[in-house]
């Protein structure tokens, strides 16, 4: 594997682990089918990539929490030999990881794989136009979370994004969708990016608002001309615009890795 493809695989691995899988939390909170699949089960899924990242997901009570473990939960531990090995799982390709049960609980494994399949369904762009508004809103909700958690990964791992962030002033940015409850924030302190969903506790330095969920989807999937959309007032920005430009630059790079 060339250095370039190795770096690509590593970045994609971090995006899958720390941006895509955490979207299971929004899936469980907003999609009744996901909650039916989970039922009353409580378990953990831990993932280890050889010479790479590790994470644990606590799944239960309608939530999927990253790096939070509760005592006495049944759990499944996945071992992957490389970043590419793990990426195959998230891409829905055939893969055979190492598996270890903390307690014998094949039901937990099946439940996790069913949730993962449902997540893939909601992340497929081709489904967007053929389903109802509720499906579309949930798709954008998931995409928004992935974009902002992915923002941190690119800012830390990708050289192009690292260089761009060095030109960006520190501050807090809020991204919202007009007339909806979808919101996410990102903060840059000159060294690190932190991000989250919802409205931040402190006043943002810049606010970016999308006209509707469809505009947000097109913008976050790099299918919308930013300058034209601002001119048409499909996207509005108020405040520290250089911060918004820098963060948007990185968010728009995520589709180069993730086809969601």
Steps between C-alpha positions, in 0.01 A plus 500: 500500500641841404554774757214701353251212509620404850437855626160503329406168664612626842297820473197307377540261794489789748197649322318167511582442867459849646248663263285234330448246782404774752211580262334189644406723794291731281359198319379350828360831625306583184415181308237270657625201298842535665344499846296192411817319391674591827206420726601473867854382430805661661848412375833642393681480169875555519713534188878473472699561183856362503746791531199729478211647695282335761151587619218360708128562443246452776164415342177490698202699625461658157855635486840419352772677699861515388776397744260448789491157664253384761582214739352155448391566141523216254739597225666413172860589414599529133866471395611630159841441343519836323311822428388361166376183671274711724391728216358201316251442784365856481486487120280192514763283332580139601727495804590252772635678810620333815216482752508450875198493731532637854206276575346264246250728330455438126172694525700818569711440190194446281333813641807713429526374142129567442541857631803545276299388197221743589754781537633426151146526363454846649836617369441406136453820297299322232230433759457872570265593217293183509391521864287725715597816684563312824757278329662808344520682833658199670746461214610862539511467879739207467704675233532813713637303795741307280623822338580665830661202669686435175619859501715428803653191342604682182631799696726266697602247235488651152788726398290720272247563778775558758655772282164664441415514870826683575357791298169502691425724802394331822132498585170317527277435197134397504331336201118482495212422264222761483172385646642176632661351809821398324812675627869430549800698621876496459768683698857569395749616767801536272618144569202265514144474372215387724148447372155397613133489411238749616530859617823583693485650848698810398431762233650398162744725316338413168164350408434319172140414416365285217163583344374143543614141546544444126736799469698371800526158339624643169750726676638232731533250216695748282216530246428869539696804381568692824524843333182452298308366798598800711391733219164324483476515882482123524786528749546795736809577707533762773804578714860381471490396135866383470425238767192381310699484176777291658264252663288475186813430294571191710138384518482514122799264481327222693315365190846431351517220758142417591238439232204605714 
